[in-house]
């Protein structure tokens, strides 16, 4: 009975995290997967930002260091939380101006749930869409200052990038967790899903930046500053290797 209950809870959580409410979904186009974005020139440096819920603010810390070190970014590829940070940064590539916005954003600002009229799931995309529209200056994704692509699974090799740098904010996966209640079961399922997806996407990167986020819950907004700082520290630690790779590939 306990096993069955846990399975049902896990299944419902997956629907909650990945589904979209049919009644309240406001994005009706396109009805089919659009073709890959066409770029005029192959990007030299592509940065891939993985998923991780509130840990996504660590991505902004990484981007802050890229700014300071004047590392060129020709393409940003984002998934889940990485797509939110990636879209905002691609439109306004200034980490200092974006940090207050991200730091003050709560889950209620970007997620809205529907437990009724939900044939496809329990999460509506309306708040997220409104958030993006209200905090970006462009109407079309093709018009961001840095080319940006939001993906569910692929990484940046498809676009012919010379150097692919990935940021993994879901690396600290505990294989023997202590699970005390149903809430912990739900969190465990979400963590497992994001960890496995991130690991798959990181395989093709030339270099992976992994902020130390151990002990910082991915479903909590109480650790924004230390998460951001972890992104900054991880990028600084990897900067010598990044510059060496840039030199090897003739990227100035």
MARPAMAR-992745 format. One line per field, with one value per residue: residue number from 1; residue in one letter; x, y, z of N, C-alpha, C, O in turn. Coordinates in steps of 0.2 Angstrom, whole numbers, plus 5000, padded with zeros to 4 digits. Example, Ala and Ser with C-alpha at 12.3 -4.5 7.8 and 13.67 -1.06 7.14 Angstrom:
! residues 2
resi c(1:2) .
resn c(a:s) .
n.c1 c(5066:5064) .
n.c2 c(4972:4989) .
n.c3 c(5039:5035) .
ca.c1 c(5062:5068) .
ca.c2 c(4978:4995) .
ca.c3 c(5039:5036) .
c.c1 c(5066:5064) .
c.c2 c(4984:5000) .
c.c3 c(5039:5039) .
o.c1 c(5071:5067) .
o.c2 c(4983:5006) .
o.c3 c(5042:5040) .
! end
This chain:
! residues 252
resi c(1:2:3:4:5:6:7:8:9:10:11:12:13:14:15:16:17:18:19:20:21:22:23:24:25:26:27:28:29:30:31:32:33:34:35:36:37:38:39:40:41:42:43:44:45:46:47:48:49:50:51:52:53:54:55:56:57:58:59:60:61:62:63:64:65:66:67:68:69:70:71:72:73:74:75:76:77:78:79:80:81:82:83:84:85:86:87:88:89:90:91:92:93:94:95:96:97:98:99:100:101:102:103:104:105:106:107:108:109:110:111:112:113:114:115:116:117:118:119:120:121:122:123:124:125:126:127:128:129:130:131:132:133:134:135:136:137:138:139:140:141:142:143:144:145:146:147:148:149:150:151:152:153:154:155:156:157:158:159:160:161:162:163:164:165:166:167:168:169:170:171:172:173:174:175:176:177:178:179:180:181:182:183:184:185:186:187:188:189:190:191:192:193:194:195:196:197:198:199:200:201:202:203:204:205:206:207:208:209:210:211:212:213:214:215:216:217:218:219:220:221:222:223:224:225:226:227:228:229:230:231:232:233:234:235:236:237:238:239:240:241:242:243:244:245:246:247:248:249:250:251:252) .
resn c(x:x:x:x:x:x:x:x:x:x:x:x:x:x:x:x:x:x:x:x:x:x:x:x:x:x:x:x:x:x:x:x:x:x:x:x:x:x:x:x:x:x:x:x:x:x:x:x:x:x:x:x:x:x:x:x:x:x:x:x:x:x:x:x:x:x:x:x:x:x:x:x:x:x:x:x:x:x:x:x:x:x:x:x:x:x:x:x:x:x:x:x:x:x:x:x:x:x:x:x:x:x:x:x:x:x:x:x:x:x:x:x:x:x:x:x:x:x:x:x:x:x:x:x:x:x:x:x:x:x:x:x:x:x:x:x:x:x:x:x:x:x:x:x:x:x:x:x:x:x:x:x:x:x:x:x:x:x:x:x:x:x:x:x:x:x:x:x:x:x:x:x:x:x:x:x:x:x:x:x:x:x:x:x:x:x:x:x:x:x:x:x:x:x:x:x:x:x:x:x:x:x:x:x:x:x:x:x:x:x:x:x:x:x:x:x:x:x:x:x:x:x:x:x:x:x:x:x:x:x:x:x:x:x:x:x:x:x:x:x:x:x:x:x:x:x:x:x:x:x:x:x) .
n.c1 c(5004:5010:5020:5012:5005:5016:5020:5009:5010:5022:5019:5009:5017:5026:5017:5013:5025:5028:5017:5004:4991:4976:4965:4969:4980:4989:4997:4996:5002:5017:5009:5016:5032:5044:5056:5074:5083:5089:5106:5116:5130:5140:5141:5154:5157:5146:5135:5128:5114:5108:5093:5085:5076:5075:5088:5093:5097:5111:5116:5116:5126:5137:5137:5139:5153:5158:5155:5164:5176:5176:5172:5167:5150:5141:5130:5116:5110:5096:5087:5073:5074:5086:5082:5074:5083:5092:5085:5081:5094:5099:5092:5095:5110:5117:5122:5122:5111:5100:5100:5093:5080:5079:5082:5071:5061:5047:5040:5026:5026:5029:5023:5008:4994:4982:4970:4959:4950:4960:4967:4979:4988:4994:5000:4999:5004:5003:5007:5021:5023:5018:5027:5040:5036:5034:5047:5056:5063:5060:5049:5050:5059:5069:5075:5083:5098:5109:5110:5097:5091:5078:5077:5071:5078:5090:5107:5120:5128:5122:5121:5134:5144:5160:5165:5158:5151:5145:5133:5130:5119:5113:5121:5124:5119:5112:5114:5109:5098:5089:5073:5059:5045:5030:5031:5045:5047:5041:5049:5061:5058:5057:5070:5078:5073:5077:5091:5095:5091:5099:5112:5112:5112:5124:5134:5140:5147:5161:5167:5162:5154:5152:5143:5145:5133:5128:5117:5109:5092:5083:5071:5068:5068:5076:5089:5095:5106:5118:5118:5119:5132:5139:5139:5146:5159:5162:5163:5174:5184:5185:5190:5204:5205:5195:5200:5211:5206:5199:5210:5216:5207:5208:5200:5196) .
n.c2 c(4994:5006:5008:5009:5021:5030:5029:5034:5047:5052:5051:5061:5072:5073:5076:5088:5096:5096:5097:5107:5117:5115:5123:5135:5138:5150:5151:5146:5144:5139:5124:5113:5107:5120:5123:5122:5136:5148:5153:5167:5166:5153:5151:5156:5155:5146:5146:5135:5134:5124:5116:5119:5125:5136:5137:5142:5155:5155:5153:5166:5172:5166:5171:5184:5184:5181:5193:5202:5197:5198:5188:5182:5179:5171:5163:5158:5145:5138:5129:5125:5132:5138:5143:5153:5162:5163:5169:5182:5187:5187:5196:5208:5210:5212:5208:5214:5222:5214:5205:5211:5210:5195:5191:5195:5189:5178:5161:5162:5172:5167:5155:5147:5137:5125:5115:5111:5108:5103:5095:5092:5093:5102:5114:5131:5141:5155:5165:5164:5167:5180:5186:5185:5193:5206:5209:5210:5218:5215:5209:5198:5182:5181:5193:5197:5203:5195:5180:5168:5152:5142:5126:5109:5097:5096:5101:5113:5110:5107:5120:5122:5127:5133:5132:5125:5129:5123:5125:5118:5116:5106:5096:5090:5076:5066:5049:5041:5046:5053:5050:5056:5059:5062:5074:5075:5064:5069:5080:5073:5065:5076:5081:5070:5069:5081:5081:5069:5074:5085:5079:5072:5082:5088:5081:5084:5095:5106:5111:5111:5121:5120:5125:5126:5120:5113:5108:5118:5120:5116:5121:5132:5149:5155:5156:5164:5174:5166:5156:5163:5169:5157:5153:5164:5161:5148:5151:5159:5151:5142:5150:5151:5139:5141:5152:5146:5137:5145:5152:5141:5138:5149:5160:5177) .
n.c3 c(5000:5004:4995:4983:4986:4986:4973:4966:4971:4966:4952:4951:4954:4944:4933:4938:4937:4924:4916:4907:4909:4900:4899:4904:4897:4887:4877:4861:4849:4842:4835:4832:4834:4831:4818:4820:4826:4814:4812:4807:4807:4812:4830:4840:4854:4865:4878:4889:4899:4912:4920:4936:4945:4958:4959:4948:4949:4951:4939:4934:4942:4936:4923:4926:4929:4917:4910:4917:4914:4901:4892:4876:4872:4861:4859:4869:4877:4884:4897:4906:4921:4917:4905:4908:4915:4905:4894:4900:4902:4889:4883:4890:4894:4907:4922:4934:4934:4932:4944:4955:4951:4949:4961:4969:4964:4967:4969:4966:4958:4945:4943:4941:4947:4942:4948:4943:4928:4920:4909:4903:4913:4928:4928:4923:4910:4910:4920:4919:4906:4906:4915:4908:4896:4902:4907:4897:4883:4870:4857:4849:4850:4842:4842:4853:4861:4863:4854:4857:4863:4868:4874:4876:4877:4869:4867:4862:4852:4839:4833:4829:4837:4842:4854:4868:4883:4898:4911:4926:4938:4946:4951:4964:4969:4980:4984:4994:5001:5016:5018:5025:5025:5015:5008:5006:4998:4986:4983:4981:4969:4960:4961:4956:4943:4937:4939:4932:4919:4917:4918:4906:4897:4898:4893:4880:4881:4881:4892:4909:4921:4938:4950:4968:4977:4987:5000:4998:4995:4980:4978:4985:4989:4998:4998:4989:4987:4992:4982:4970:4973:4973:4960:4955:4961:4956:4942:4942:4947:4936:4926:4921:4914:4905:4897:4892:4883:4875:4869:4863:4853:4845:4848:4852) .
ca.c1 c(5000:5014:5023:5007:5004:5022:5020:5004:5012:5027:5016:5006:5022:5028:5012:5013:5031:5029:5011:5002:4983:4973:4960:4972:4986:4988:5002:4993:5006:5015:5006:5021:5039:5047:5063:5079:5084:5095:5110:5120:5136:5141:5143:5161:5156:5139:5134:5122:5111:5103:5087:5087:5072:5078:5096:5095:5101:5118:5118:5117:5133:5142:5137:5142:5160:5160:5155:5170:5182:5175:5172:5162:5145:5138:5123:5114:5105:5093:5082:5069:5076:5091:5079:5071:5089:5095:5080:5082:5101:5100:5089:5098:5116:5120:5120:5120:5104:5096:5100:5088:5074:5078:5082:5065:5055:5045:5037:5020:5026:5030:5020:5001:4992:4975:4968:4952:4950:4967:4967:4986:4993:4992:5003:4997:5010:5001:5011:5028:5023:5018:5034:5045:5034:5035:5054:5061:5062:5059:5043:5052:5065:5075:5078:5087:5104:5113:5106:5095:5087:5076:5076:5069:5083:5096:5112:5122:5132:5118:5122:5140:5148:5167:5166:5152:5152:5138:5133:5126:5117:5110:5126:5124:5114:5113:5111:5106:5094:5085:5066:5055:5038:5027:5034:5052:5046:5040:5055:5066:5057:5059:5077:5080:5072:5081:5098:5096:5091:5105:5118:5112:5114:5131:5139:5143:5150:5169:5169:5156:5155:5148:5143:5144:5126:5126:5114:5104:5087:5082:5064:5068:5071:5079:5097:5097:5113:5123:5118:5122:5139:5142:5140:5152:5165:5163:5166:5181:5189:5186:5192:5210:5203:5191:5204:5215:5202:5198:5217:5217:5202:5209:5194:5199) .
ca.c2 c(5000:5012:5008:5011:5028:5034:5029:5039:5054:5053:5052:5067:5077:5074:5080:5095:5099:5096:5098:5114:5117:5116:5128:5142:5139:5156:5150:5142:5143:5134:5118:5108:5109:5124:5122:5125:5143:5149:5158:5169:5163:5148:5154:5154:5152:5145:5144:5131:5134:5119:5117:5118:5129:5142:5137:5145:5161:5153:5155:5174:5173:5164:5176:5190:5184:5181:5200:5205:5194:5200:5182:5183:5174:5171:5160:5156:5139:5137:5124:5126:5138:5141:5147:5160:5167:5165:5174:5189:5190:5188:5203:5213:5206:5215:5204:5218:5225:5208:5202:5213:5207:5188:5190:5197:5185:5172:5156:5164:5177:5164:5149:5147:5130:5124:5109:5109:5109:5102:5089:5091:5094:5106:5121:5135:5145:5162:5169:5164:5171:5187:5188:5186:5199:5212:5211:5210:5224:5213:5205:5191:5179:5182:5200:5198:5206:5189:5175:5164:5147:5138:5119:5104:5092:5096:5106:5119:5107:5108:5126:5123:5131:5131:5131:5124:5129:5121:5126:5112:5117:5100:5090:5087:5071:5061:5043:5038:5052:5051:5053:5056:5060:5062:5080:5073:5060:5073:5083:5068:5064:5082:5082:5065:5070:5087:5078:5065:5077:5089:5075:5070:5088:5091:5076:5086:5101:5106:5112:5111:5124:5117:5129:5122:5122:5108:5110:5123:5117:5119:5123:5137:5156:5158:5155:5167:5177:5161:5153:5168:5169:5150:5154:5168:5158:5143:5153:5162:5145:5139:5155:5149:5134:5144:5156:5142:5134:5151:5153:5135:5138:5156:5165:5182) .
ca.c3 c(5000:5004:4988:4978:4987:4984:4965:4964:4972:4961:4945:4951:4954:4937:4930:4941:4935:4917:4912:4906:4909:4893:4900:4905:4892:4883:4871:4857:4843:4837:4837:4831:4835:4826:4816:4824:4824:4809:4813:4801:4807:4818:4836:4843:4861:4867:4885:4890:4906:4914:4924:4943:4949:4961:4959:4942:4950:4951:4932:4933:4945:4931:4918:4929:4929:4910:4909:4920:4910:4894:4888:4872:4872:4854:4859:4875:4876:4891:4898:4912:4925:4913:4899:4911:4916:4898:4890:4903:4900:4882:4881:4894:4896:4912:4928:4940:4933:4933:4950:4960:4949:4950:4969:4972:4961:4971:4964:4965:4952:4939:4943:4943:4946:4941:4950:4939:4920:4918:4905:4901:4918:4933:4928:4918:4908:4909:4924:4917:4900:4907:4918:4902:4892:4906:4909:4891:4879:4863:4856:4846:4853:4837:4842:4859:4860:4862:4851:4863:4861:4873:4872:4881:4878:4865:4868:4858:4846:4833:4830:4826:4841:4842:4861:4872:4890:4901:4919:4929:4945:4949:4952:4970:4969:4986:4982:5000:5005:5021:5016:5031:5024:5008:5005:5004:4992:4980:4981:4978:4962:4956:4961:4952:4936:4935:4939:4926:4913:4917:4916:4899:4892:4900:4890:4874:4883:4881:4899:4913:4927:4943:4957:4974:4979:4992:5006:4996:4991:4973:4978:4990:4987:5004:4997:4982:4987:4992:4976:4966:4975:4971:4953:4954:4963:4951:4936:4943:4947:4930:4921:4918:4909:4899:4893:4888:4878:4870:4866:4858:4847:4842:4850:4856) .
c.c1 c(5004:5018:5018:5006:5010:5022:5015:5007:5018:5024:5013:5011:5025:5024:5012:5019:5031:5023:5009:4994:4981:4969:4963:4978:4985:4993:4999:4997:5013:5012:5010:5028:5042:5054:5068:5081:5090:5099:5115:5127:5137:5144:5150:5160:5148:5139:5127:5120:5106:5098:5089:5082:5075:5085:5098:5098:5108:5120:5120:5124:5138:5143:5140:5150:5162:5160:5162:5176:5182:5175:5166:5157:5141:5131:5122:5109:5102:5088:5079:5071:5082:5088:5076:5077:5092:5091:5081:5089:5102:5097:5092:5105:5120:5118:5118:5113:5099:5095:5095:5081:5073:5078:5075:5059:5054:5041:5030:5020:5027:5026:5012:4998:4985:4974:4962:4953:4957:4968:4974:4991:4990:4995:5001:5004:5009:5006:5018:5028:5023:5024:5039:5043:5035:5042:5059:5058:5060:5052:5045:5058:5071:5078:5082:5094:5110:5108:5104:5090:5085:5074:5074:5074:5090:5101:5115:5126:5128:5119:5129:5145:5155:5168:5160:5154:5145:5139:5128:5125:5113:5115:5126:5119:5115:5110:5108:5103:5090:5078:5061:5047:5036:5030:5041:5052:5045:5046:5061:5065:5059:5066:5080:5079:5076:5089:5099:5096:5097:5112:5118:5114:5121:5136:5143:5147:5158:5171:5162:5158:5150:5148:5142:5138:5124:5123:5109:5098:5085:5075:5063:5071:5074:5087:5099:5104:5118:5123:5121:5130:5143:5143:5146:5159:5167:5166:5173:5186:5190:5189:5199:5209:5200:5195:5209:5212:5200:5204:5218:5213:5203:5203:5197:5193) .
c.c2 c(5006:5013:5011:5019:5032:5034:5034:5046:5056:5055:5059:5073:5078:5078:5087:5099:5100:5098:5106:5113:5119:5122:5135:5143:5145:5155:5145:5140:5143:5128:5112:5111:5113:5122:5125:5132:5143:5154:5160:5166:5158:5152:5152:5151:5152:5143:5141:5131:5129:5121:5116:5123:5135:5143:5140:5152:5161:5154:5162:5175:5171:5169:5183:5190:5184:5189:5203:5203:5195:5194:5183:5177:5175:5168:5157:5151:5138:5132:5125:5132:5142:5145:5153:5165:5168:5170:5181:5192:5191:5195:5209:5210:5210:5212:5208:5221:5220:5205:5204:5210:5199:5187:5191:5193:5179:5167:5158:5169:5174:5158:5150:5140:5130:5117:5106:5111:5108:5095:5087:5091:5100:5113:5125:5139:5153:5167:5170:5168:5179:5190:5190:5193:5206:5214:5210:5215:5222:5209:5198:5189:5180:5189:5202:5200:5200:5184:5170:5158:5143:5131:5115:5099:5093:5101:5109:5116:5108:5114:5127:5127:5129:5129:5131:5124:5128:5123:5122:5114:5112:5094:5087:5082:5066:5054:5039:5043:5049:5055:5051:5056:5061:5068:5078:5068:5064:5077:5079:5066:5070:5082:5077:5066:5076:5085:5074:5069:5082:5085:5073:5076:5090:5087:5079:5093:5101:5107:5113:5115:5122:5121:5124:5124:5117:5111:5116:5121:5120:5122:5128:5143:5159:5159:5159:5170:5171:5157:5157:5168:5162:5150:5158:5164:5152:5145:5156:5156:5142:5144:5153:5144:5137:5148:5152:5139:5139:5152:5147:5135:5145:5160:5171:5187) .
c.c3 c(5000:4998:4983:4979:4985:4976:4963:4965:4967:4954:4945:4951:4948:4933:4932:4938:4928:4913:4911:4906:4903:4894:4900:4901:4887:4877:4866:4850:4845:4839:4836:4833:4830:4824:4820:4821:4819:4811:4807:4801:4813:4824:4838:4850:4863:4874:4886:4898:4907:4918:4931:4947:4951:4961:4952:4943:4950:4943:4931:4936:4940:4925:4920:4928:4921:4908:4911:4916:4903:4889:4883:4872:4865:4854:4866:4874:4883:4891:4905:4915:4921:4907:4902:4912:4909:4894:4893:4901:4893:4879:4884:4897:4901:4919:4933:4940:4934:4940:4955:4958:4950:4958:4972:4969:4966:4966:4962:4959:4945:4938:4945:4942:4945:4943:4946:4932:4918:4915:4903:4907:4923:4933:4922:4916:4908:4913:4921:4910:4901:4911:4912:4898:4896:4908:4903:4887:4872:4863:4854:4849:4848:4838:4849:4857:4859:4859:4857:4860:4867:4871:4878:4882:4875:4868:4862:4852:4839:4829:4828:4830:4842:4849:4865:4879:4894:4909:4922:4937:4949:4950:4958:4972:4975:4984:4988:5004:5011:5020:5022:5030:5016:5004:5002:4998:4986:4978:4978:4971:4958:4955:4956:4945:4933:4934:4933:4919:4912:4915:4909:4895:4893:4896:4884:4875:4883:4888:4903:4920:4932:4949:4963:4978:4984:4998:5004:4992:4985:4973:4983:4987:4993:5003:4991:4982:4988:4985:4970:4967:4973:4964:4951:4955:4958:4945:4936:4943:4941:4924:4918:4912:4903:4895:4889:4882:4872:4866:4861:4852:4843:4843:4854:4858) .
o.c1 c(5003:5018:5020:5005:5009:5024:5017:5006:5018:5027:5013:5010:5026:5026:5012:5018:5034:5023:5012:4991:4982:4969:4961:4981:4980:4992:5000:4996:5015:5013:5009:5028:5042:5057:5067:5080:5095:5097:5117:5129:5133:5149:5152:5162:5145:5143:5122:5124:5101:5097:5095:5084:5078:5088:5104:5102:5112:5126:5125:5128:5143:5148:5143:5153:5167:5164:5165:5180:5186:5178:5161:5158:5138:5127:5127:5104:5106:5084:5083:5071:5082:5091:5076:5077:5093:5094:5082:5089:5106:5100:5093:5104:5126:5112:5114:5110:5093:5090:5091:5077:5068:5075:5074:5054:5058:5039:5028:5015:5025:5026:5011:4999:4981:4976:4960:4958:4960:4970:4976:4997:4984:4994:5002:5008:5013:5008:5021:5033:5026:5026:5042:5047:5037:5043:5065:5053:5058:5051:5041:5063:5076:5084:5084:5097:5114:5103:5108:5086:5089:5071:5075:5075:5095:5099:5112:5127:5131:5118:5131:5150:5156:5172:5156:5157:5141:5144:5122:5130:5110:5113:5128:5114:5120:5104:5105:5105:5088:5077:5060:5043:5041:5032:5043:5056:5049:5047:5064:5069:5062:5069:5085:5084:5079:5092:5104:5100:5100:5116:5124:5118:5123:5142:5149:5149:5160:5176:5158:5163:5144:5152:5138:5138:5118:5125:5106:5099:5085:5073:5057:5076:5076:5090:5104:5108:5123:5129:5125:5134:5148:5148:5150:5163:5173:5171:5177:5192:5196:5191:5199:5212:5201:5195:5211:5215:5201:5204:5220:5215:5199:5202:5199:5194) .
o.c2 c(5011:5019:5016:5023:5037:5040:5038:5051:5062:5060:5063:5078:5084:5082:5092:5105:5105:5099:5110:5109:5124:5126:5140:5148:5145:5159:5139:5135:5146:5126:5107:5117:5111:5118:5130:5134:5140:5160:5156:5165:5159:5156:5146:5146:5157:5139:5143:5129:5129:5126:5114:5124:5139:5148:5142:5155:5166:5156:5164:5180:5175:5171:5186:5195:5187:5191:5207:5207:5194:5194:5184:5171:5181:5169:5155:5152:5136:5131:5126:5138:5148:5150:5158:5170:5174:5174:5186:5197:5196:5198:5214:5208:5212:5213:5207:5222:5221:5202:5200:5208:5197:5182:5188:5193:5175:5169:5156:5170:5177:5155:5153:5137:5135:5112:5101:5115:5112:5090:5081:5090:5101:5117:5122:5141:5156:5171:5175:5172:5183:5196:5195:5197:5211:5219:5209:5217:5226:5206:5193:5192:5180:5190:5207:5198:5201:5183:5168:5160:5142:5130:5117:5096:5092:5106:5108:5120:5109:5115:5133:5130:5123:5124:5136:5119:5132:5123:5121:5114:5113:5088:5081:5084:5062:5054:5034:5044:5043:5061:5045:5054:5060:5068:5081:5069:5062:5077:5081:5066:5069:5084:5078:5065:5075:5087:5075:5068:5082:5087:5073:5075:5093:5089:5077:5096:5095:5105:5116:5114:5122:5119:5119:5129:5116:5116:5118:5118:5127:5125:5129:5143:5165:5161:5157:5169:5172:5155:5154:5168:5163:5148:5156:5165:5151:5142:5155:5157:5140:5142:5154:5145:5135:5148:5154:5138:5138:5153:5148:5133:5146:5164:5169:5192) .
o.c3 c(4996:4996:4979:4974:4982:4973:4958:4961:4965:4951:4940:4948:4946:4929:4928:4936:4925:4907:4915:4902:4900:4889:4897:4901:4884:4872:4868:4847:4850:4845:4838:4833:4824:4828:4823:4815:4820:4813:4803:4795:4818:4823:4837:4851:4862:4876:4884:4902:4904:4921:4933:4953:4948:4961:4951:4938:4949:4942:4927:4934:4939:4923:4916:4926:4920:4904:4907:4915:4899:4884:4885:4873:4865:4850:4870:4871:4888:4887:4910:4912:4921:4905:4898:4909:4908:4891:4889:4899:4891:4875:4881:4903:4900:4921:4937:4945:4936:4942:4958:4962:4953:4960:4977:4972:4968:4960:4957:4956:4940:4932:4950:4937:4948:4939:4947:4930:4914:4918:4903:4906:4923:4938:4917:4921:4906:4911:4921:4909:4898:4909:4913:4897:4893:4910:4905:4887:4868:4868:4855:4850:4851:4835:4850:4851:4854:4862:4861:4855:4872:4866:4884:4888:4878:4872:4857:4847:4834:4823:4826:4828:4842:4850:4865:4882:4892:4912:4920:4941:4954:4949:4959:4975:4974:4983:4987:5010:5011:5020:5024:5034:5012:4998:4997:4994:4981:4972:4974:4967:4952:4950:4952:4941:4928:4930:4930:4915:4906:4911:4906:4890:4888:4895:4883:4870:4885:4890:4900:4923:4930:4953:4962:4981:4986:5001:5009:4986:4984:4968:4986:4984:4992:5007:4988:4977:4984:4983:4966:4962:4970:4961:4947:4951:4956:4942:4932:4941:4939:4919:4912:4907:4897:4888:4884:4877:4867:4860:4855:4847:4839:4838:4860:4862) .
! end
